[in-house]
Amino acid sequence: MRHPGPILIVDDEASIRKSLEGVLSDEGYSCALASDGADALSQLQSLRPSLVILDIWMPGMDGIETLRRMKAAHPETPVIMMSGHATISTAIKATKVGASDFIEKPLELDVVLNAIRRALGTQDAVQSSASGEPAGSIDLRSPEGMPELQPLVFGNQALRGALMPQRTLARSAVLYGQGLHSGKKSGLILEPLGPDSGIHFAGVSDNRAVPAHLDFVESTGYATTIRLGTTHVATIEHVMSALNAYGVSNLLIKCNGEVPVLDGSSVEFCSLFEEVGFENQIGDWHQIVVKEPFRIDAGKASIRLEPCDAFEIDYTLEYPAPVGKQRFVFRLDDPAAYRKEIAPARTFGFARDIGLLQRQGLALGGRFDNFVLFGEEGPVNDVLRFPDEPVRHKIMDMIGDLYLLGRRLQARVVARMTGHTQNIAVLKKVRELM
């Protein structure tokens, strides 16, 4: 079996590349391998492959943007997209951009081979330009595809407290998971941004990003959701909490509409950040100092902010047994302390509430390995990581929600029985003071 060019396999996971290469070689196909979008675009010029098999979730340049550039340069080259963490809408988007097919991981041999045969059957030969050179040109340095950003954080730095360095991640990274409330496969692509950019969320290859900012909070029912036009992202509080703890000020986060829940805590975000590393950046970035105490009340819930030399949370919750009354005080001045004392604390819920939540279309991705489920006698699915794990998780959520002005608070926060709604309400009061 002979083909005009090799099949180019593009995936950031070496094991996937090698497995596909082995299978396709046994079937008589020659293969070339690329580990990211930039490498793939470079090889597209030199190899003129007969077919590209392209992963969606890749760091640096995601698969949809890579596909868009491939089709702009060589529209005749068929491209099969693959992913184990994509929604139907992502598959539709890939098809609209020009993908000839879409296959899901884990890959099944028959499905892959049938997709390849269909794709190769749609073209007879690879055409060249009149000059004999490969058609099209690709500028790997082009900023095309970068969503429009709104650096609101750096437009008004009133109430200037302690100075902090601006910071982003040292390189791109990918993380996979499942949405807690949607139940859909999800993932994150984390992209470094330059100074004075802020933190933004976007869909894969969306041309509009929504700032992680109070002005764009859409809802706070059981999770914090932000929206700008058609771009919306739910359950952002855990990753925002870890970003606050590590002092990250500038980052683009691409996802499928909901941040994956992972194990229900923020500890995996911490691990990823530490593995990737950080890059400190030049530019003023001040904590938000609270100079006079104030509070909000909402039934049994209350939050009081007081002047302080750092960011400290004193949280009390009180539920019926078996949770009972719990209080914990945490001062956010050391990422290592956050990772040890707060990050491992998981989302929790009560068995009596699960039916109601799911009838509302929530908690559809809840599994026994990504949250703590309390029955009448205690946790029914796992042992607690801390005797007071619920109150620590409440603090973790609050650290994330109170980062939605893009700067860390410099205040003591005394909270009782609050949730996302009250966290956002007190942040609105802070904005009024600004």
N, C-alpha and C positions, 0 to 999 in steps of 0.2 A: 504494500500500500504506500503510494507516494503522494506527497502534497507539495504545493508550490512554496510553502514556508513552514517553519515550526509553529507549534501551538505555544503561545506565550502564557505562562501561568504566573499570576500576580497575587501574592498573599504575604502578609507580614509574618505569618507562622511558618517556620522552616519545615515543620513536620507535614503540614498540608501540601506545601510545594513538592516535597520529595515523594509523598505518597501518590499524588496525582501524576507526577513524572513517571514513577514506576509502573502504575496501571496503564497509562497511555502508551508508554514504550512497549509494553507487552502486546498492545493492540496495533502496533506498527506505526505509531505517530512519533515524530521527533518533537522535542520540547526545548523551550528556553525558560529560564526562571528569573523573576524579578521580585524583590522584597518590598517595594513601595511604588507609589505612583510616579515619582520622578524617574526612577530606574526604568519603569515600564515605558514611559514616553520616550526615553532615550533609545531603548531597544526597538521601539516601534519604528523609529527612523532607519536604523541600520539593518534590522532583520527582515522587515516587511513580513510579519507572521501571517499565516493563513487564518488564524483565529486567536482571540485573546480570552482567557478565563480569568475574571477579575473579581477579587473580594471587595465588598463594600466598606467594611470597617477596618481602616488602616490609618496609622498615624501619619502626620505630615500633610498628605493630600488624600482625602477620602476617595473611595471608589467611584462615587457619582461624579465628582469633579474630574477625576482621571478619565472616566468615560466621556465626559463632555469634551475634554481636550483631544482625546483620541478621535472622536467623531468629527471634530472641527478640522483636524489635520488629515485624517484618512477615513472618510465616511464609508468607504467600501469594505473596510475590515470588520468582520462580525465580532461581537463581544458578548460573551455569556457572563452574567453577573452571578455571584454566589454569596451567601451569608447564612449564618445560623442565628442571627440576631436582627432580623428585619421584619417590618410589618408589611401588610399588603400594600399600603400607600407607598412604601419605599420601593417595592417591586414595580408598582405602576410608574413611579417617577423614573426609575431606571429604564423602563420600556419607552417612555416618552422621550428621554434623552437619546435613545438609539440602541439600547441593548436588544439583542436578538432573542435572548432567553434569560430565565432566572431560575437558579437551582438552590435548594436549601441544604445546609450542613446539618447533621453529618451526611456526607455525600454517599449516595448509592450508585454503584457501578453502572447499572443499566440506565439510570436516569441521566448520569453524566454522558455516557456514550450516545444515548439517543439525542441529547441536546447538541452534542458535537456534530452528529450526522445531519441534524436539521440545519444547523448553522452553516456547515460547509456546503450543504446542498443549495443554499441560497445565492452562491456566487461561484462563477466559473474560473475567474482568474483575478489576480491583483493587478490593477491598472497603475501605470506610471504616468507622470506628466510628460508633456511633449519634449522636454529637455532630456528625458531619460532619468532624471533625478526623482527621488520619492516626492510625491505631491504633498503640499502643505509644509508648514514650518511650526516649530514648537519652541516657545520661550519659557524655559523652566523657571525663570525668575519672575514671570508675570504675576501680578497680584490678582489677576482675574479669579473670581470665585470667592474672594474674601468678603464675608458679609459686611454690610454697612454698620459701623459702630457708632454709639452715642456715649461719649465719655462724660456722663453726667457727674460722676464722682469728683472730677477735678475742676468743675465749673464753679463750685461754691464750697470752699473749705472754711466756712464759718465755724465758730466754737473750736478754735484750734487748740488741741491738747498736745500730748507728747508727739514728737516727730518720729515717724517710722520709715524705714527704707521701702520704696516700691519694690515689688518682687513678682516674678513669674516663674514658670517651670523651666528647667534647663533644656527640655526637649519635648516633643510630642509623645503622647501615650494613648493606649486604648484599654478600655475595661469593659467586660461583658456582664450581663445580668438579666434580671426580670423586673418589670414594674410591679410594685406592691399593690397598687390599687387597680391598674388596668389589667394586670395579669399577662401582659404582652412581653415577648422577648425584647430586650432593650440593650443599650450599650452606650458608652461615652467615648468620644474622641476629644482629648484635651490638647489644645494648641496654644503655645506661648504667644503673648501679645507684647507689644512695645510699651514704653512708659506712657503714663497718662491715658491709658485705654479703658481701664476698668474690667470688670468681669461680665461676660456676655454668654448667653445661651442661643443656640441656633439648631435647626434641623440639619440633616446631612445635606450639604451644598445649598442651603437656603441663602438667598441674597439679602435677607434681613435678619438681624440678630436682636434679641430682646435683652436689654440690660438687666442684670441682677440688681434691681433697684426698686425701692418702695413705690415709685411712681407707676410701676407696671405690674403690681400685685393684683391678680384677678380674683383669687379665692383663697380661703384659709380653712376650708372644711376638711379636717383630718390630715391635711398636708398643705404646704404653701405652693401656689401655682402662679406663674407670671405669664403675661401675654402681651404681644405687640402684633396687631393685625392677625394674620393666620398662624403666626409663630407662637406656640404656647408650650410651656414646660412645667410639669408637675413634680411634686415631691423633691424640691430642690434643697430642703433644709439640711440634710445630712452632709452633702458635699459642700454646701456653704459653710457649715460648721467647721469642717476640716480646713477649708480655705482660710477662715478667720483664725483658727488656731495656729496655722503656719504662716500667717501674714502675707498671703498671696493677694495682690491688688489687681493684676492684669492677666486675664486668661479668657480664651474662647472655648466653650464646652458645647460640642455637637452631640445631640441625642435624638431618640425617636419619639419625643413627646413626654416621656417620664424618665427621671433619673432612676437607674436600677437600684433595687433595695439591697442587693447583696445579702449580707447576713443579718440585716436589720439595724446595723450600727454604722459608724463611720470609720472603723478601724482599717478596712481595706483601702479606703481613700488615703489614709495616713501612710500605709505601706507603699502604695503606688507613688505618692509624692516623694517619700524618702528614697525610693529606688531611682526615680527619675532625677531628683535633685532640683535645686533652685538657682535662679539667677537674680541677684539684687540689681536694681536699676536706679538711675539718677532721676530725681524729681521730688518735689515736696509732697508729703502725704502724712496728714496729721490725724491722730485720734480725735474723736468728738468729745470734748470735755463738758460734763454737766456741772454747772456752777451753783445751781439752786435746787433743792429737793422738790419733787413733785410726784404725784401718783395717779393711777386710774383704778377704778373699781368696776366690777361687772358681776354682781351677785356674789358668789363664793370666791370668785377670782379677783386678785388684786396684784398690781405691780407698783413698786415705789422705786424711784431712781434718786440716788444721793451722790453728792460729790465724793470722789475717791481718786487716789493716785494711780489706779490701774482699772482693769475690767474684772469685776468680781460679781458672782451670782450666789445669792442665798435663797435656796428654793425649798419650799415645804409643800408636800402633797398629802392628802388624806383621803383614802378610799376605804370602803368596808373590807373586812378580813377576806382574803388572807394578805392583802397588800398592807393595809393599815396606814399609820402616819409615818412619813419619812421626811427627813430634812438633810440637805447636804449643802456645803459651802465650797465653792471652787473659784480660784483666782486664775485668770487666763494670762499668765506671763511666761509660760514655758511649754513649748510643743510636746516635750517628752512627758510632762505631767498630764497634759490633755490626753495623749495617746494611752497612758496607763490608767488614768482615773475616770475618764469620760467616754472616750471613743468606743470602747468595747460594749457599752450599754445599748441594748437592743430595743427596738420598737416593741411595745407590749399591748395586749388587749385582753378582753374578758370573753369567756366562752358564751356567756349570755347575750353578748352583743353581735356575735359574728353573723347570725342570720339577718339581722337588721342591716348591717353594713353591706352585705352582699346583695340584698334586695335593692339597695341604693346604688349598686354598681361599683362599690368600693371593696377593698381587701380581696379582689379576685386573684391576686398573685400571692396571697398569704400562704406560706407553707410552714411546716414544723421546723424548718431550718433557717427561717428568716424573721421570726418574731417570737416573743414569749407569750404563750397563751395561759392565762390564769383561770383555773376552775375554782370550785368552792374550797378545796383543800390546799391550793397552791399551784405552781406551774405544772402543767400536765404534759408538756412536750420536751422539757430540758431542765437541767439544773441552772440556777441563776449564776451569773458571772460575779455578781456582788449581792450581798444580802439586801441592799437598797438599790438594785439595778433600775427600777422604774424612775426614781427621782433623778438619778444620774442621766437617764435618757432625756428627761424633760429639760435638763440643763443643756444637753447636747443640742436639742432642737432650738432652744432659746439662743444659743451662741450662733447658730445659723441664721435664724430669723432676724436677729438684731444686727446682722451684717449687711442688711439690705439698704443701707445708705452708702455702702462701699467703703466705709471707714469703721474701724473698731471703736466702740464706746469706751470712754474713760469715765467709769461710774460704778457705783455699787448698786446692784439690782436686787431688790428684795421682792420675791415673787411667791404667790400662793395659788395653787390650783389653776394656773394659767395654761392656755394652749396657743396655737398659732394666731388666732384672732386677737387675743389680748397682746401678744408680742408685737403684732403689726400696729395695733392701736397706740401703744406707748411709743413706737417708733415714729408715728405720725406726729405725736406731741413733740418729740425731739426735733423733727423737721420744722415745726412751727417756730421753735426757739432759734433755729438756724436762720 
